[in-house]
Amino acid sequence: MIQVENISRSFGDLKAVNDLSFRVNTGEIFALLGPNGAGKTTTIKIILSMLKPDSGRIRFDGKEISSEDNGYKSRIGYVPESCALYENLTGFEFLQFIGNLHHIPEDEIKSKGDSLLEALDLGEVSNQLIREYSKGMKQKILIVSAFLHDPDVIILDEPFAGLDANAVSVFKEIFREQANQGKALVFCSHILEVVERLVDRILIIKEGQKLVTGTPEEIISKTGHTSLDRAFNELTGAQDIDSKARDIVDIIGNRNGKNNE
Amino acid sequence: MKVYMQKIDREQVKILIKNNIRLDWRGSTNPLSSYQSKKKKFPGIVVIFIMNAVLSVILSMFFFKTADLFSGLVFTAFATMMVISMQIMLEFGNTLITSEDYLIIAPHPVSSKTFFMSKIIHTILYVTALSVSISAVPAVAAGLKYKSIGVVFLVFIHFWVCNIFAAALIMNIYTWVLKVIDRQRLERWLGYMHMVFIFSAYIGMNIIPRMFKHVLVDINVEDLIWTKLLPSYWFGTWIKMAIDGWQLYHLLLGLLGIVLFLILGKIAVSYLSLSYAESLTKTGWNKKKKRHNKSSSIISRIWRKYSNEEDRALLMLIRANFKHDIQFRIGVLSMVPLVIFYLVFSLISEGSNVRDPFAPVEGTQGMTNIMFGIACIIAPYTLIGSLQASKQWKAAWVFFAAPLNRVNLIRAMERISNLLVTIPMAIFLSIILSFLYGSVLHAVLHTITLIVIALCALTLINVFSIKLPFAMDNTSNNWAGSVFKTMFVGMLVFGIPLGVIGTKGYGGYLGWMLYIIIFLFVRWLLGLGQIRRIKKALAKWEFTG
């Protein structure tokens, strides 16, 4: 459904994405993983035409997309990493605003918005300003707004940030069900336990370049570890985590340059 | 397909405008905000309308002072263009520049043209409202003078067209500059421009009314060549031709106005794109060299010895904000022209003699003396005002979570502003006054007296304005409010002692010392009151960020 072909993007001297290629198929949950600053969000923004690539191209359903042609965006839902919301709108007004931009009929926005907010325990606060919401409530609004127009592709950048365990379980089920219905989901997260159990395929990138791609099982077995987080540590070069942690604990225990011991 | 997608979607335009106005109403960065009204009884836009109405009364005088309707139109409309341009930039900047829009709207199927059509209409709505508020009185005045209801409408329309032209020009300059230079540089550039405009507006408000007496009597715009360069002249020629018959150069200049208007519109549409909004979201990626700690200087060793943790923490924040927050930097720097303005205004009397602020006063000279006092407190108070608000106000949680002394922290704002501004100001004043009076002793005595009174005034202002540093959201009309407060307290605190000393004199060195001791005692009492009020306020405070 989405094909990313040899995209590169630099910011000054920093090469954020470097000749990256991958594809996301219908009916799959695809995880884009990498350490902080690896280029995940830049890649997503290029897919959404929010950033222009220096080179390379993106195909959506086989057609090349450009920043001038934004019709394909009506088939994409996006949950950004930053909590980008108009905080002086109420939860319902924000959904109404997004629904209007997608030309969803007013009565449909009303019934769908109300039902979704109710289902996610936001019914009682739907008329409160978003600035009064907790972080988890804001995140729920973001996720709901991405699904409101029933998109074919859903791009989720750290969707579980700030959500409680129950909400995470609910959304995991929703994401799986959406994939079963033939939707494509692109998923960025640092919670690798969830990624391991939820996604079909993984691409790990570092410094904007592809390191490895495959199913979670393939990646784990390639490194000889038993879990995805250990495999990820090794692949991204974060070795000897235990001794690093010990060093940091020692630094914390040091005051005025002297060790408390 | 591409062409279709780039069409302006009317439905989306309507939704975006509705959303913008709703956000203006509920936000804190636009004078329309009702958020502010909870504290201040009415939205900031009402203050702007009142200010425009007052200005419009002054402007309406042009129609009675100038030779004909056309001359009145050209001058008044040009004045309103300047005022509206400044108001758009200073008060309604969010209609042009809002970085959050891009992050929220860009992932959705909204074309660049649709997005910016909404921005343009949003701006035009405000320009229209501002234009009406400033043109109503002059339009009626012109109607009365020329005894025609038609003239009322013509003046209205002429003002509106000129103001829209000014707004379009500003929008184009903004977008053009953004295309040429990166966002950080643009912000810096706009910030300095902002300061120049504030200063110009401030000077203008004080100087222009004085000029009215001299410059406008029976002026005919046709006698002045430079008026042909004014957009208000170009658009006014159509009215001139309708009334007095056509002339070739009027027709040509009228057409020039229309052509330039169309070109501005065309450039705006071709320039404005979502990539413009995108550039607003970019952060600087240029790697900067790491600064190495310099070895401690004597000054920094003395500072560490005599300051407390709160002073040092605040100074560190001030340095970081001054370096990286353009709004803060501009707020701080804006005190430089203001101090110069007040000093010049109070020292030079009727353009010739240098005044002594403690000399006996006659008539309106008392006010000029008080201006001298205001010059002494405006700089430290501007700094304190800038320290209270910040874009990163939510980071103030650290003041609630850390085991610091918050009374000290609040008082540190005054201490540091005295250290950074009041003391250098005292040295500067001593030098200036020594030079002007030709007596160092005379200058130093005056300076010490003025500065000690200024310290009282500052503490008094701070007794009634208790806020944690960098812990308040920036609001749009803080600046005007702060200046008003400073003027009011300045008049109150400086008026009495300057009057007494001016009438009675110092009474020798002993008398002078007595005055100083009294002022220091008053300041000490005010300090006690301040601590009490801070403790009371702290007991109620909660962090809501």
Chai-1 contact restraints between the chains, C-beta under 6 A:
chainA,res_idxA,chainB,res_idxB,connection_type,confidence,min_distance_angstrom,max_distance_angstrom,comment,restraint_id
A,F11,B,W285,contact,1.0,0.0,6.0,A-B,restraint_1
A,G12,B,W285,contact,1.0,0.0,6.0,A-B,restraint_2
A,G12,B,N286,contact,1.0,0.0,6.0,A-B,restraint_3
A,L14,B,W285,contact,1.0,0.0,6.0,A-B,restraint_4
A,L48,B,P107,contact,1.0,0.0,6.0,A-B,restraint_5
A,M50,B,A106,contact,1.0,0.0,6.0,A-B,restraint_6
A,E68,B,K2,contact,1.0,0.0,6.0,A-B,restraint_7
A,E68,B,Q6,contact,1.0,0.0,6.0,A-B,restraint_8
A,D69,B,K2,contact,1.0,0.0,6.0,A-B,restraint_9
A,D69,B,M5,contact,1.0,0.0,6.0,A-B,restraint_10
A,N70,B,M5,contact,1.0,0.0,6.0,A-B,restraint_11
A,N70,B,P109,contact,1.0,0.0,6.0,A-B,restraint_12
A,G71,B,M5,contact,1.0,0.0,6.0,A-B,restraint_13
A,K73,B,H108,contact,1.0,0.0,6.0,A-B,restraint_14
A,K73,B,P109,contact,1.0,0.0,6.0,A-B,restraint_15
A,S74,B,P109,contact,1.0,0.0,6.0,A-B,restraint_16
A,Y78,B,P107,contact,1.0,0.0,6.0,A-B,restraint_17
A,A84,B,L103,contact,1.0,0.0,6.0,A-B,restraint_18
A,A84,B,I104,contact,1.0,0.0,6.0,A-B,restraint_19
A,Y86,B,L23,contact,1.0,0.0,6.0,A-B,restraint_20
A,N88,B,L23,contact,1.0,0.0,6.0,A-B,restraint_21
A,N88,B,R26,contact,1.0,0.0,6.0,A-B,restraint_22
A,N88,B,G27,contact,1.0,0.0,6.0,A-B,restraint_23
A,F97,B,N19,contact,1.0,0.0,6.0,A-B,restraint_24
A,N100,B,I15,contact,1.0,0.0,6.0,A-B,restraint_25
A,L101,B,Q12,contact,1.0,0.0,6.0,A-B,restraint_26
A,L101,B,H108,contact,1.0,0.0,6.0,A-B,restraint_27
A,L101,B,V110,contact,1.0,0.0,6.0,A-B,restraint_28
